[in-house]
Amino acid sequence: MNEGNHSCDCTEDFRTYQHQVYAVVYSVILAPGLLGNVLAIWVFRVYVRETKKAVVFMMNLAVADLLQVLSLPLRIYYYLKNTWPFGHPLCMFCFYLKYVNMYASIYFLVCVSVRRCELIMQPLRYNSSRRKRDWLICAFGWLLVCLGCLPFPLLRNPSAVLHNSSSDVSGASSNLPGPVCFSELPMRPVSIPAAWALLILAELLGFVIPLILVLACTCLTAGSLRQSPAGAIPDRGEKRRALRMVLSCAAVFLLCFAPYHVTMPLDFLAKAKTLSSCTLRNLILRCHPVALCLASLNCSLDPLMYYFTTDEFWRRLSKPEIPESMAFNRRLSCITGEEEHEK
């Protein structure tokens, strides 16, 4: 019995493992995530008024991903150096930004799927007023996500980042050489019913309902290829492009966010020490960081989704000139043509 308790309390190896996993994964996704999302915003900014194919939602998704990518250098520094010298406010902001990105990405992936499905099923309903409504939907989404993610930083102990003797994720004393941050901050005292209520709410609103919507849009879009209901787009090529987009959203959703939301309640049980098996508890504590890294991977996968599923990326990259420069070139050619004619 003592042996089992001792194995459960040995967390130094787990901390080292966790820091190595985070440092490697974040270093790998930093450069492609930064370049891909900057490129995406550059492309979508040009076509946001020209097309109705969910570009507004994809641009907001790219902004959410870029915000997380910009915080990765500080995270990498912390996991490599095992100390946080940047102060408590910045620690809490980076910690908060991680969850804002995750749930904003989920929200906008759902919006992209619904919009592409809607344009296939009922293309004539979309007009300029609905484009303005898209911006309102994005503003509502940002507000909802920012408010909904506040419990993540608020439930952490703010004093732990200021000294070295804070508790780790399992309650043991920390041997880190400096202040701790992120998931290593101890939780504030929360009753078990309140914790379960927050977990169930996060699972339902942040994963289960969005998953149902994305899968429903995938099925409806795939079904539109086999039939031609009244008012639907007759172009099967357009339908296939829409299906690729919706399938890509579903794939990113399942790959990046499903593992995290499966392990999140298990991780809570492990950290609350409600599991009798130390082996099972240690397995969950080692799997959860991998799931969290997969959730961060979406900021590099989303730009790939844009590139392979949207015409706007192909048009922009194959013809680098933007409409304004094209108009300028036409005016310039007219002027030079007139000069040559006068000669």
N, C-alpha and C positions, 0 to 999 in steps of 0.2 A: 504493500500500500504506500509506504514511504517512497519506494522506488518510483511508483507511478506519479506521485505528486512532484517528485524532484524532476522527472522528465518533462512534466507540464510547465514547470517554472523555469526551465532552461531556455531562455529566449535570445541570448546573445547571437547564437548561430542563425536564428530566424531573422534577427535585425540585419545581420550582414547579408544574408540571402536577399532580403527585401530591398536593401539599398542597391545591391548589385543589379537586380532585375530592373528596378526603376531607372537607374543611371544608364544602363545599356539601351533599353527600349526608348527612353526619351531622347537619347543622343541619336538613335537611328531615325526617328521620325521628325527631328527638328528641321533639318534642311529641306526635305521634300514637302513637309507641311507648310513651311514658310513660303517657299517658292510657289508651290501649287496654289495656295489660297490667295497670295498676292496676284498671281496671274488670273485666277478666277474672278476676283473683284474687278480687275482691269478689263476683262472681257465682258462681264455682265453689266458693268457700268455703261458700256456703249449700247448694248442691246436691250436694256431694261425698258425702253419706251417703244421698241420696234416689234417685240414679240410678246405673245401671251402665254408662253409655255413655262410658267412657274419660275421665270427668271428672278422675280422679286424674292421669292422664297429661297432660291439657291444662292443669291447674293447675301442674304442674311445668314444663311448657313455657313458661307465662306467667312463672313465676319466673325461668327461665333468660333469657328475653328482657328482663325488667325489670333483671336484673343488668347486662346489657350496656348498656342504655339509660342507667343511672345513671353509667356511665363515659364516656358520650359528651361531656359538657361539657368534661372534661379533654382529650379527644382534639381537640375543636374548638379549644380554646385553643391547643394545641400547633401545629396545622396553620395557624392564623391568625397566631400570633406567631413561629413557627419556633424555638421554644425550650421547654425543659422545666425549669421551676424547682421542681418538686414532689418531687425526690429519686428515687433509683434504685429503692427498694422499691415505690413507688406506680407507677412506670413499668412495672416487671416485672409487677405485679399486674394493671394494666389491659391490658397486652399478653397476659397469660395468660388473662384473663377473656374476651377476644375469641374465642379458640379454644375455651374451655370452653362458651361460649354456642352456637357453631356446631355442635359435635359433640353437645352435650346436646340441641339442637333437632332434629338428625338422629335421635338415639336416640328421643326422645319422639314425633316424627312417625311413626316406624316403630311404636312402641307403640300410638299412636292408631289407625293403619291396621289393625294386627293385631287389636286389641280390637273395633273396629267390624265387621270382617269375621267374627270369631269369633261375635259376638252375632247376626249374621244367619244364619250357617251352623249354629250349635249354641247356640241361646239358653238352653236348659235347663241347660247346664253351669255357668252363672255363678251364684254364691251369695256369702254374706257372707265365707266363707273365701277366696274368690278375690279379693275386694276387699282383704283384708289382704295377699294375695299381690301385688296391684298396688303397694302401698306398698313391699314388699320389692324388687320389680322396679325401682321408682324409685330406692330407696337404692342398689341395685347399679349402676344406670346412672350416678348421680352419682359414685360411687366409681370406676367404670371410666373415665368421661370425665375426671375430675380427674387420675387417674394417667396416662392416655394422653396428655393435653395437656402434661404436664410438660416433654417435650423442647423445646417451642417456646420457653419462656423460658430453659431451661438451656443451650441451644445458642447463646445470644446472649452477647456480650462485656459483662460488667457494668461494666467500667471506662470504656466509651465514653460513658456518660451523664454522667460527671463532668467531662468537658472538651470543648472545642470542636473539637479537631483529630482527630476520629474519622473513620473511613472510611465512605463511603456504600454503597449497595447494589451499586455497581459497582466499588468499590475505590478511588475517587478521593478526594482530600482534601475535607473538608467546609468550606463557607464559611458555615454557619449561625451566627447571632449568639449561640447559646447551646447548652447540652447537647442532644444528640439522644436520640430515644426510638423505640420501636416497630420498624417494619421497617427503619429507618435504622441500627439498631445492627448492627455487623458480626458475622458468624458466627464461632463458635469453629472452630478447625481440625478438620475431620471428613474421614475417608477417603471416597473416592468409593463404595466398596462399602457402607459403613455408611450413607451418605446415601441411596443408592438403596434399601437395605433399609427405612429409615424411611419413605421416600416410598411404596414399594409397600405397606407395612403400613397406612399412613394411607389410601391409596386403596382398598384392599380392605375394611378394617374400617369406615372412615369414610364410604365412598361406594358402592362397587360392591355389597356385600352388602346394605346398607340399601335401595339402589335396587331390587334384585331383589325384596326383601320387599314394598316399597310397590307395585310394579307387579303382583306376584302377588296381593296383597290387592285391588287395583283390578279385576283380571280376574275374581277369584272373586266379588266383590260384584256386579259388572256381570252375571256369568253367573247369579247367583241371581234376577235379575229375569225371566229367561226360563224358569226352571224352579222347581219347588217340591219340593225333596228332603225326605225324612222328617225331622221335627223342626225344620224351618226356620220362620222367622217368616212367617206367611201374609199379613201386612199389606204390600202393595206400597208404600204410602206410607212406611212405616218403612224399607223397603229402599231407596227412592229417597233418603231423608234420609241413610242410611248411605253410599250411593254418592256423594252430594254431598260428604260429609265425606272419604271416601277419595280422591276425585278432587282435592279441595282440598289434601290433604296431598301428593299426587303433584305437583300444579302448583307449590306452594311449594317442594317439594324440587328440582324440575327448574329452576325459575327462579332460585332463590337459591343452591343449592349445586352444581349441575352445572357452571356456568361456572368456579367457583373450582377445582374438582377437575380440570377439563380443563387449565386454565392453570398449575396448581401445578407439575407436573413440567417444563413448558416454562419457567416462571419460574426454576426451579432450574438448568436448562441455560443460560439466559441469564446469570444471575448468576455461574455458574461459568465463564463465558467459553468454553464449549465449542462455541458456534455461530460458524461462519466468516462468516456474513452479518451485517453491522452493521444493515442495514435490518430483517431478521427479528428480531434481538435487541431493537432499540428498539421494534418493534411489540409484542413479547411483554411488555416492561417497561411499556408503556403500557396494554395490555389487562388485565394482572393486577390493578392497583388498581381498575379498573371491576368485575372479577369479585369482588373482596373487598368492594366496596360493595354488590353484589347479595346477597352472603352476609349483610351487616348488615341488608339490607332486610327480612329475615324477621321481625324483631322488630316491624315495623309491619304486615306482612301477616297474621301469625298471629291478631291480634285480629279482623281482618276475616273470617278463616276461621271463627272461633268464632261471630261475629255472624250470618253467613249460613247456617251449617250446623248449629247446635245449638239445640234447643228451649229449653235452659236460659237462653240469652241473651234470647230472645223473652219467655219467661215472667217472667224477673226484671225486664226493662225495661218490660214492659207492665203488670206488677203489682208496683210497687216494694216493697210490704210483704213482709217476710220472714216465714217461718212463725211465729216467736216473736211478732212484733208482731201478726200476724193473730190468734193465740190471745189476746193481751192485749186487742185490740179486741173480740173476742167476749165476753171476761169483763166488759169495761167496759160493753158494751151490755146484758149480762144484769143487771148491777147497776143501771144506770139504768132498765132496764125494770121491775125489781122495785120501784124507788122510785116510778115513775109508777103502778104498779099499786096500791101502798099508798095513794097520794094519791087 
